[in-house]
Amino acid sequence: MTIYKTDSRIDTSLSAKFESEVMPLLTEGGMTLVLDCDDLTYMASSGLRVIQKAMRTLVPFKGEVRMINVNPSIYDVLEMTGFSQFMKIEKKKG
């Protein structure tokens, strides 16, 4: 399992940085990537595309992407876009 702590924002200008940091972590087949979103307050659709790309990379190898400590507004977006149907997402506690 690999844990990646997100920045506070994954917007259009920062999604390339997010992708360049996350994708090299996916080199092992069958691994689990955990995105710790404790600091994340905003995610643009470009950030969702990076997560989708990571899922497409890992799932064929029985791997998965999980998100933990997700704030309620981002959780709502993940539910509305269907991401919660394909990955484990844990809301921030407290």
VOBA-1610 file (N, C-alpha, C; in pm, whole numbers, padded with zeros to 5 digits, always signed):
BEGIN
Met+00084-00117+00000Met+00000+00000+00000Met+00089+00124+00000Thr+00053+00219-00085Thr+00124+00346-00092Thr+00028+00457-00054Ile+00071+00546+00036Ile-00012+00659+00078Ile+00046+00786+00018Tyr-00040+00863-00048Tyr-00002+00991-00107Tyr-00086+01099-00041Lys-00022+01196+00020Lys-00092+01307+00085Lys-00111+01418-00018Thr-00236+01452-00044Thr-00266+01555-00143Thr-00237+01694-00088Asp-00221+01788-00180Asp-00212+01928-00143Asp-00352+01978-00108Ser-00363+02105-00076Ser-00494+02160-00040Ser-00583+02182-00162Arg-00521+02200-00278Arg-00598+02222-00401Arg-00541+02136-00514Ile-00632+02079-00592Ile-00594+02015-00717Ile-00680+02081-00823Asp-00631+02194-00871Asp-00705+02268-00974Asp-00639+02244-01109Thr-00686+02312-01210Thr-00636+02290-01345Thr-00485+02312-01354Ser-00436+02416-01286Ser-00292+02446-01296Ser-00207+02348-01216Leu-00264+02282-01117Leu-00187+02189-01033Leu-00209+02042-01065Ser-00301+02012-01156Ser-00330+01871-01184Ser-00213+01801-01253Ala-00135+01873-01332Ala-00018+01811-01396Ala+00085+01770-01291Lys+00103+01853-01190Lys+00193+01819-01079Lys+00141+01696-01005Phe+00011+01695-00977Phe-00053+01581-00910Phe-00030+01454-00991Glu-00053+01460-01121Glu-00034+01343-01206Glu+00112+01298-01209Ser+00205+01393-01218Ser+00347+01357-01225Ser+00397+01296-01095Glu+00329+01323-00985Glu+00368+01264-00857Glu+00299+01130-00832Val+00174+01117-00877Val+00096+00996-00850Val+00129+00881-00945Met+00137+00909-01073Met+00151+00801-01171Met+00278+00717-01151Pro+00392+00774-01114Pro+00509+00688-01089Pro+00491+00591-00971Leu+00395+00621-00883Leu+00370+00533-00769Leu+00297+00405-00809Leu+00250+00399-00932Leu+00166+00287-00978Leu+00245+00179-01050Thr+00372+00167-01022Thr+00457+00074-01095Thr+00439-00071-01054Glu+00385-00097-00937Glu+00368-00234-00890Glu+00227-00282-00917Gly+00214-00390-00992Gly+00082-00447-01016Gly+00020-00497-00887Gly-00109-00479-00873Gly-00180-00528-00756Gly-00169-00441-00634Met-00115-00324-00649Met-00097-00238-00532Met-00221-00156-00503Thr-00221-00097-00384Thr-00327-00007-00343Thr-00268+00132-00325Leu-00328+00230-00389Leu-00288+00369-00372Leu-00393+00436-00285Val-00350+00489-00172Val-00440+00560-00080Val-00409+00709-00092Leu-00510+00785-00130Leu-00495+00930-00138Leu-00548+00988-00007Asp-00458+01042+00074Asp-00497+01105+00200Asp-00534+01249+00170Cys-00661+01279+00176Cys-00714+01408+00134Cys-00743+01501+00252Asp-00674+01481+00363Asp-00701+01558+00485Asp-00691+01709+00461Asp-00597+01754+00378Asp-00579+01897+00351Asp-00656+01945+00229Leu-00713+01853+00152Leu-00775+01888+00025Leu-00907+01963+00046Thr-00914+02084-00011Thr-01036+02164-00001Thr-01101+02190-00135Tyr-01028+02164-00244Tyr-01083+02188-00379Tyr-01020+02091-00478Met-01106+02033-00563Met-01057+01947-00670Met-01134+01977-00797Ala-01061+02014-00901Ala-01121+02040-01032Ala-01140+01908-01106Ser-01212+01913-01216Ser-01236+01792-01295Ser-01105+01734-01348Ser-01003+01818-01367Ser-00874+01767-01412Ser-00811+01675-01307Gly-00836+01702-01179Gly-00790+01613-01072Gly-00864+01481-01074Leu-00992+01487-01103Leu-01072+01364-01115Leu-01021+01277-01229Arg-00979+01341-01338Arg-00925+01265-01451Arg-00796+01192-01413Val-00713+01254-01329Val-00590+01188-01285Val-00626+01065-01201Ile-00724+01078-01113Ile-00767+00964-01030Ile-00824+00854-01119Gln-00902+00892-01219Gln-00958+00794-01311Gln-00846+00721-01387Lys-00745+00794-01429Lys-00631+00734-01499Lys-00557+00636-01408Ala-00541+00673-01282Ala-00476+00584-01185Ala-00558+00456-01166Met-00690+00471-01157Met-00776+00353-01142Met-00763+00262-01264Arg-00764+00321-01383Arg-00753+00241-01505Arg-00619+00169-01513Thr-00516+00226-01452Thr-00385+00163-01450Thr-00379+00047-01353Leu-00441+00062-01236Leu-00430-00038-01131Leu-00531-00153-01138Val-00653-00123-01177Val-00759-00224-01172Val-00727-00351-01251Pro-00669-00343-01371Pro-00637-00467-01443Pro-00539-00558-01367Phe-00466-00502-01273Phe-00370-00579-01195Phe-00421-00608-01053Lys-00554-00598-01036Lys-00619-00622-00906Lys-00579-00518-00801Gly-00536-00402-00847Gly-00504-00293-00756Gly-00625-00203-00738Glu-00610-00102-00654Glu-00721-00011-00632Glu-00670+00125-00585Val-00757+00224-00600Val-00733+00357-00548Val-00837+00381-00440Arg-00793+00431-00327Arg-00883+00468-00216Arg-00858+00613-00181Met-00960+00677-00129Met-00946+00813-00080Met-00991+00816+00066Ile-00910+00877+00151Ile-00945+00887+00293Ile-00942+01034+00335Asn-01011+01063+00444Asn-01016+01198+00500Asn-01070+01301+00400Val-01173+01262+00327Val-01230+01348+00223Val-01333+01441+00287Asn-01320+01572+00260Asn-01416+01665+00319Asn-01553+01648+00253Pro-01660+01685+00322Pro-01796+01657+00273Pro-01827+01713+00135Ser-01779+01833+00102Ser-01813+01890-00030Ser-01745+01812-00143Ile-01623+01767-00122Ile-01556+01686-00225Ile-01619+01548-00230Tyr-01657+01493-00116Tyr-01725+01364-00113Tyr-01853+01370-00197Asp-01928+01480-00183Asp-02052+01495-00260Asp-02025+01495-00410Val-01918+01561-00452Val-01881+01562-00594Val-01844+01422-00640Leu-01769+01349-00558Leu-01729+01212-00593Leu-01851+01120-00604Glu-01950+01143-00520Glu-02074+01064-00529Glu-02151+01101-00654Met-02164+01231-00680Met-02241+01280-00793Met-02180+01234-00926Thr-02048+01226-00933Thr-01980+01186-01057Thr-01965+01035-01070Gly-02007+00959-00968Gly-02003+00814-00976Gly-01874+00750-00928Phe-01778+00830-00884Phe-01651+00773-00837Phe-01672+00682-00716Ser-01771+00713-00633Ser-01794+00632-00513Ser-01841+00491-00546Gln-01886+00469-00668Gln-01928+00335-00710Gln-01809+00247-00747Phe-01695+00308-00775Phe-01579+00233-00825Phe-01459+00232-00732Met-01467+00308-00622Met-01355+00313-00530Met-01405+00339-00389Lys-01322+00304-00292Lys-01355+00327-00152Lys-01320+00471-00116Ile-01416+00539-00058Ile-01398+00678-00019Ile-01446+00694+00124Glu-01358+00744+00209Glu-01392+00766+00350Glu-01398+00914+00379Lys-01511+00958+00435Lys-01525+01098+00474Lys-01433+01132+00590Lys-01397+01259+00595Lys-01317+01310+00706Lys-01400+01299+00834Lys-01337+01252+00940Lys-01406+01237+01068Lys-01398+01368+01144Gly-01507+01397+01216Gly-01508+01516+01300Gly-01565+01627+01233
//
